[in-house]
Amino acid sequence: MEIRENPTAEAGMLIRRPVAEVFEAIVDPAITTKFWFTHGSGRLDSGRQIRWEWRMYDVSATVDVSEIVKDKKIVMQWSGPPTTVVWTFTEMPGSATFIEVRNFGFAGNGDEQVKEAIGSTGGFTLVLAGAKAWLEQGLTLGLIGDRHPKGVPASWKALRLTPKKRLELNARRRTLPSSVASTAY
């Protein structure tokens, strides 16, 4: 099968909160850690490079922010090899926001690009569901940590880990006490 268009991961969610609040939840790591990564080195800002960590997996990503339009759009590159992520925020009636995420520029052959896009779509869908739960109800669902629990073979491709890092992480998770290894946050 030949791929005629480069695969793009897409996810969207209506969040019943004002656009400024939803936008802030993505740019401010003090809020974003409630539903996505466990640590961020700083706020998203145009021209800034930051680091996000998922400490339960011992994984991190470097994020290069190329554009921010307050309450409208965020454009960033992340991971290795880098891909582009575009967040758009649309103000909706009733103090609601429709947030969309597009991730594209995946490396590899057609099959590899499709796998990356599928994994990214699933990941961003969980992020948006977690954001909705936090912003609308104040609930921390732990979706990201629960996606790859200890004892269940993980989709390491979605985490973009090298084979060496996968082996190190598996070895570390096997040696941790279960109460620590299974903690999502």
C-alpha positions as CSV (number, residue, x, y, z in Angstrom):
1,M,0.0,0.0,0.0
2,E,1.3,3.4,-0.9
3,I,0.8,6.4,1.3
4,R,-0.2,9.5,-0.7
5,E,-0.4,12.0,2.2
6,N,1.9,12.3,5.2
7,P,0.0,10.9,8.2
8,T,-1.2,13.5,10.8
9,A,-2.4,12.7,14.3
10,E,-5.5,14.7,15.2
11,A,-7.5,14.9,18.4
12,G,-10.1,17.4,19.6
13,M,-12.3,18.0,22.7
14,L,-14.9,20.4,23.9
15,I,-14.0,21.6,27.3
16,R,-16.6,23.6,29.2
17,R,-14.3,26.3,30.5
18,P,-13.3,29.7,29.1
19,V,-10.6,29.7,26.4
20,A,-8.1,31.6,28.5
21,E,-8.4,28.9,31.2
22,V,-7.9,26.1,28.7
23,F,-5.0,27.8,27.0
24,E,-3.3,28.4,30.4
25,A,-3.7,24.7,31.3
26,I,-1.5,23.8,28.3
27,V,1.2,26.6,28.8
28,D,1.5,26.4,32.6
29,P,3.2,23.2,33.8
30,A,1.8,23.7,37.3
31,I,-1.6,22.9,35.7
32,T,-0.5,20.6,32.9
33,T,1.0,18.2,35.4
34,K,-2.5,17.5,36.7
35,F,-3.3,15.6,33.6
36,W,-0.3,15.0,31.4
37,F,3.4,15.0,32.2
38,T,4.8,14.9,35.8
39,H,7.3,17.8,35.5
40,G,7.9,20.7,33.2
41,S,11.0,23.0,33.3
42,G,8.9,26.2,32.5
43,R,6.0,27.8,30.8
44,L,5.5,27.5,27.1
45,D,6.6,30.8,25.4
46,S,7.6,31.7,21.9
47,G,11.2,30.9,21.2
48,R,11.7,29.0,24.4
49,Q,13.0,25.5,24.8
50,I,11.7,23.5,27.8
51,R,11.8,20.0,29.0
52,W,8.8,17.8,30.0
53,E,9.2,14.7,32.1
54,W,7.1,11.6,32.7
55,R,8.9,10.4,35.8
56,M,6.9,7.3,36.2
57,Y,8.5,6.1,32.9
58,D,11.8,7.8,33.3
59,V,11.1,9.6,29.9
60,S,11.5,13.2,28.9
61,A,11.0,15.3,25.8
62,T,12.6,18.6,24.7
63,V,10.0,21.1,23.5
64,D,10.9,24.0,21.2
65,V,8.1,26.5,21.1
66,S,8.1,28.3,17.7
67,E,4.8,30.3,18.0
68,I,2.2,31.3,20.6
69,V,-0.9,33.4,19.9
70,K,-2.5,33.9,23.3
71,D,-5.8,32.0,23.6
72,K,-5.6,30.9,20.0
73,K,-2.6,28.8,19.0
74,I,0.6,27.1,20.1
75,V,3.1,25.6,17.6
76,M,6.0,23.5,18.9
77,Q,8.4,20.8,17.9
78,W,9.2,17.9,20.2
79,S,10.7,14.5,20.6
80,G,13.4,12.8,18.5
81,P,13.2,12.8,15.7
82,P,11.3,16.0,16.0
83,T,7.7,16.4,15.0
84,T,5.5,19.5,14.9
85,V,2.5,19.9,17.2
86,V,-0.1,22.5,16.6
87,W,-2.7,23.3,19.3
88,T,-5.7,25.4,18.4
89,F,-8.2,26.9,20.8
90,T,-11.6,28.0,19.6
91,E,-13.9,30.0,21.8
92,M,-17.4,28.4,21.9
93,P,-20.8,29.6,23.2
94,G,-21.4,29.2,26.9
95,S,-17.9,29.9,28.1
96,A,-16.6,26.7,26.5
97,T,-13.5,25.9,24.3
98,F,-12.9,23.5,21.5
99,I,-9.2,22.4,21.7
100,E,-7.6,20.6,18.7
101,V,-4.2,19.1,18.5
102,R,-2.4,18.1,15.3
103,N,0.9,16.3,15.3
104,F,2.8,15.8,12.0
105,G,6.2,15.4,10.4
106,F,6.8,11.8,11.5
107,A,10.0,10.1,10.3
108,G,10.5,6.7,8.8
109,N,8.9,4.8,6.0
110,G,5.1,4.9,5.4
111,D,4.3,2.1,7.8
112,E,6.4,3.7,10.6
113,Q,4.8,7.1,10.0
114,V,1.3,5.6,10.2
115,K,2.2,3.8,13.5
116,E,3.6,7.0,15.0
117,A,0.5,8.9,13.9
118,I,-1.9,6.3,15.4
119,G,0.1,6.3,18.7
120,S,0.2,10.1,18.8
121,T,-3.6,10.3,18.2
122,G,-4.2,7.9,21.1
123,G,-1.9,9.8,23.4
124,F,-3.3,13.3,22.6
125,T,-6.8,11.9,23.0
126,L,-5.9,10.8,26.6
127,V,-4.3,14.2,27.2
128,L,-7.4,16.1,26.2
129,A,-9.7,13.7,28.1
130,G,-7.5,14.3,31.2
131,A,-7.6,18.1,30.7
132,K,-11.4,18.0,30.4
133,A,-11.7,16.0,33.6
134,W,-9.3,18.4,35.5
135,L,-10.7,21.6,34.1
136,E,-14.4,20.8,34.3
137,Q,-14.5,18.6,37.4
138,G,-11.2,19.0,39.3
139,L,-10.5,15.3,38.8
140,T,-7.0,13.9,38.2
141,L,-7.6,10.6,36.3
142,G,-4.0,9.4,36.0
143,L,-4.7,8.4,32.3
144,I,-1.1,8.8,31.2
145,G,0.4,6.8,34.0
146,D,-2.3,4.1,33.6
147,R,-1.7,3.8,29.8
148,H,1.4,1.6,30.5
149,P,1.0,0.1,33.9
150,K,3.7,-2.2,35.4
151,G,3.2,-5.8,34.3
152,V,1.6,-5.0,31.0
153,P,3.8,-4.9,27.9
154,A,4.0,-1.3,26.8
155,S,3.8,0.1,23.4
156,W,7.3,1.5,23.6
157,K,7.1,3.0,20.2
158,A,4.5,5.5,21.5
159,L,7.0,6.5,24.2
160,R,9.7,7.0,21.5
161,L,12.3,5.1,23.5
162,T,15.5,3.6,22.0
163,P,15.9,-0.1,22.5
164,K,18.7,0.5,25.1
165,K,16.4,2.9,27.1
166,R,13.6,0.3,26.9
167,L,15.8,-2.4,28.4
168,E,17.0,0.0,31.1
169,L,13.4,1.0,32.0
170,N,12.2,-2.6,32.1
171,A,15.1,-3.6,34.3
172,R,14.4,-0.6,36.7
173,R,10.7,-1.3,36.8
174,R,11.3,-4.9,37.7
175,T,13.5,-4.0,40.6
176,L,11.3,-1.3,42.2
177,P,8.9,-2.2,45.0
178,S,5.4,-2.5,43.5
179,S,4.1,0.4,45.5
180,V,6.7,2.7,43.8
181,A,6.7,1.2,40.3
182,S,3.0,1.4,40.0
183,T,2.7,5.0,41.1
184,A,1.5,7.2,38.2
185,Y,2.4,10.5,39.8
